[in-house]
Amino acid sequence: MINTSLGSRTQGAIRLVVPGLILTFGLSILAVAIQRGSGIAGLSPLVVAMVLGMLLRNVVGPIVLVAPGITFSLRRILRFAVILLGFQITFTQVTAVGLTGLAIIVTVLLGTFIFTKNVGRVLGVDVRLSELIAAGTSICGASAVIACNTVTHGSDEDVAYAVACVTVFGSISMLVMPPLGIRLGLAPETYGFWVGTAVHEVAQVVAAAFTRGEIAGQTGTVAKLSRVILLAPMILSLGILAARRTSDEMSAKAPMPWFVFGFIAIVVVNSVIDLPAAWRGPIVTTTSFLLTVALAAMGFETDVRKLWLKGLSPLLLGAIASLFIASFGLLLIAVFM
């Protein structure tokens, strides 16, 4: 009887989330098709999916039937995707940049995050939105924004605005840095490291770094992945800050994002076990698609009217943060490498 009752509840829960999952998966498939059809390598399916979700929500309005599936996509699917990101990183890749390189990456990341939060305070940007823009700029773009929001608990409009910021200015960096690197006379390896340290999205780094050849491309990719692995301590730190900000009790505990430990465990496994090459491609594709599903759900939860009310200050913050990470990174590279 107990098993029958449990099975019935499980089936009922599945039926509840199916309509929303059909919507988010459908939007994600469409987003991937649009990206591939456009032929624009720097166009992220994540952003396309978010825009499609926003268009649907703000034209049709909220749909009660899909709400449970939207929530499932924003929580369970997102966290599982973040865990799967660990398959793209090994400790060997991180150590390949050397102690000096790793020190520069950590310094630039922390410096950018702290600088962006402080500038956000001066500009009057909400602290949660400032943190999301800071995380997206300093770590890995849209993926960092939606992952860090699991502990900062910003609104869907905060996430949408932050993703827009890091996408726009990351794309600008991707286009500007190749000719700028040539003009500055940077060697391919130095240029690649700079791109990996300063550009937001992994895809943007790859596109910008490989314009200077194989060495620059590989160096940029490794530097970027070294930033991505720092996503775990960043989420834990933001959880602590969120607890201190939202609780009046001295004994408050930080929300524990357990999925981060899953991410770390996968990195360890990926570093110890050499997975077959035939597995890696599908895993990377699956991870990207699941993140796209989460962004589609996030877009569908976003009210454009609330987004508009936030004004231009967050956009200015994103621009300033992007200039800072590029300039600060280049300065440290010039001095220490």
N, C-alpha and C positions, 0 to 999 in steps of 0.2 A: 504493500500500500504506500509506504513512504517513497519507494523508488518510483512508483507510478506517479505520485504527486509531484516529485521533483522533476521527472521527465516532462510532465505537463507544463510546469512553470518554465522550464527551459525552452520548450517549443513555443510557448506563448511569448517569451522574451525575444526569441529569434524572429517570430512573425512581426513583432513591433518594430524591430530595427531594419527589416528588409526593405520597405519602401524608401527610407532615407539612404540606405546603402546603394540601392539602384540609382538614386539621384546622384550621389557623390561619385560613384564609380563611372556612371555615364558621362558626367561632366569632365571627369579626369581623362577618359578615353577620347573625348572630343578635344580636350586641351592638347593631348599628345599628338593627335592628328593635325591640329592647327599648327603646332610647332614644327612638325616634320614637313608639312605642306608649305610652310613659309620659307624653309631653307635657311632660316636665320639661327645659327648655332647658339648665339647669346640669348635668344628668347627662351625663357624658362617656362616649361609646362606648368610649374607651380603657380607662376604669376598669371598665366592664361586661365588656369582653373579658378583661381580666386576671382578674377574679373568676370568670368562666366557666371560664377555663383552670385556675385554682387548684382549683375544684370538681372538674373532670374528673380532674385529676392526683391529687388526694388521695382521691378515691373509687375510681377505677379503678387508679391507680398508674402508674408509668412504662411507656411502650409503645416497645419497641425499633424497631419498624417506622417510627415517625414521627420518630425522633431526628434524622436528617439534615435533614428539612424544617424542624424546629423551629430547628435551628442556622442554617439558611439565612435564616429569618425574622428571627432575632435579629441577624444580621450584615448580610447583603446588603440585605435589604428595609428594615431600619431605617436604614442609612446612605443609601440612595437616597431615603427619605422625608425625611431631614434636609436633603439637597441640595435637594429640591423645596420645602422651606420658604422658600427664597430667593425664590420667585415671589410671596410674600406681602408682600415688603418692597422699598421703594425708598429711595435716599438722600434723595430729596425729602421723603418722609414723615418721615425722621429729622430733617432740618434744619428741618422745620415746627415742631418744639417749641422751636426757638431755642437759642442757646448756653447760656443760663441753665438752661433746662429740661433740656437734654442733660447738663449738668454735675450737676444734681440726680439725674437717673436713674443716671448712672455712680456717683456717690457713694453713693447708696442701695444700689445693687447690690453694690458692693465692701464697703461697711460691713456689709450684711446677711450676706454670705458669710463675712467674717472673724469677725464676732460669732458666727455660728452655729457655725463650726468651734471657736472657743474655748469656747463654752458646752458643746458636745458633749464636749470634752475634760474639762471639769469634771464633767459628768454621767456620764462613763465610757462614752460611746457610741463604737463603733468608728469610726476615722477615715474609712474609706471611706463608711460610712453617713452620717456627719456631712456629708461633702462632697456627697453626693447630696441630702440634705435641704436643704442650703445652696443648691445649684444650682437645685433645683426651686422653692424659695421666692423666690430673688432674680431668677430669669430668667423661666421660662415653664412651671412646673409639671411635669407628667408627661413632656412632650416633652424638657425639659432633663434630667430624671433619666435617661431611657433613652439620650439622646445622650451625656451626660457619662460614663455608665458604660462606654462604649466605650474610654475611656482609664483610668478609675479601677479597672476590673475588680473591682467589688464582686460579691458573690454574688447569685443571683437573689432570695434572701430580702431582701437589702439593698435591691434595686430595688423589690420589692413593698412593703416597709415605707415607703420614701421616697415612692413614688407615693401610698400610702394617706394619708400625712401631708399632703402638699401638696394632695391632693384634699379631704380633710376640712376643713382649715383655710382653704383657698381658698374652699370653699363657704360656710363660716361668714362669712368676710370679705364675700363677695358679698351675703349677707343682711343683715349688720350695717351695712355702710358707707352704703347709701342713707339710712336714717333718721338715722344719725349725722352725715352730711354736712349734712342739713337742720338738725339741732339745733345744729351748729357754725356755721351761717349761711354756708356756703361757696357762692360763686358757681358756676354750672354749669360754667364752664370750669375753675375751680380744683378743683372736686370731681372732674371727669372726669380731670384730670391726676393727682390723688391716687390715684384708683382704678387708672389705668393704671400708676402707679408701684409700687403696693403689692399688688394682687391677683395671684394666681398664674397661672391659666390664661387664655388669650385669650378663650375662651367665657365664662368667669366675669366678665372685665373688661367685655365687651360687654353682658352681662346686667345688671351693676350700674351701668355708666355711663349707658346709655340710659334708665334710670328717671328721670333728670333732664332728658331732652330730647335733641335732635339735637346741640346744641353740646357738651354734656357727653359724649355718646356718641362723637362723632368725636374729641374731644380725648383721651379715655381710650384709644381704639383706637390712635391715633398714638403715644401715650406707651408703650403696651404693645409695639407693634411695634418701637419704638426699643430696648426691653429685649431683644427676641428677637434682634435683629441682633448683640447682644453675646454671643450663644451661642457664636459662632466663637472669639473670643479666650479665652472661658472654657474651652472644651474644650482648646485648645492649652496654656493655663496649667496645667490639671489634668493634662495629659499630662506636663508637665515635673515637677510635684510627684510624680506617680506613679513616674516614673523615679528620682527622688532617693530616694524612700521604699523602693523594692523592690530597688535595686542597691547592692552594696558597692563597685563599681568607680568610681573617680574619673572615668573617661572615659565613663561611661554616657550614652547618648543617649536623649532622650525618645521614646516611641512616637509615630510620625507619623500622625495621623488625616487622611489625604489627602482624605476626603470633606468635611472642613471647607472646603477650598479650592474644592471643587465648589459648596458652599453660597455662598461669597463670590462666585464667578464668576457664579452665577445671579442674585444680588442686583445685580451690576454690569449684567448683560444686561437685567434687569427695569427697571433705572433708566434705561438708554439707549434701549431699544426699548419702544414703547407696544404691549403685546400687546392683541389684540382682546378686548373684554369677554366675548365668547362662549367664549373659552379659559380665562378666569380661574376661573370657577365649577367646571368639571371638574377643573382642576389642584388647587384647594383641596380639593375632595372626595376626589380621589385621594390627596393627601398625608395627609389625616386618616385615610383608610381604611388606608393602608399602615402608619401609626403604630399603628393599632388592631390590625393583624395582628401587629406586633412585640410589643405588649402581651399579646395572646392567647398567643403563644409564651412570653413571660416568665412569665405566670401558670401555664402548663402545666409550667414548670421549677421552680416554687416549692413547696417542702415546708412545709406549714403548721406542722408540729411545730418545724422550725428557726426559723420566724418567731416562734412563741410564746416560744421561749427567749431572744429578744432583750429581752423585758420591756417596761416602759412608759417607760423613759428616752428612747428615740427619739421616742415620741409627745409627751412633754413638751418635747423639743427642738423639734419641729415647731411646737408651740403658742407657745413663747417666740420662735422665729424669726418667726412670723407677726405677733405683737404688735410685735416690734421694727421690721419693715419698714414697718408701718402708722404707727407712732409717729414713727420717724425720718423717713420721707417727709413726713409732715404737718408736722413741725418745720421741715424745710428749705424746704418750700413757703411756710410762714408767714413765714419770715425773708427769703427771697430773691425771692419772686414777688409 
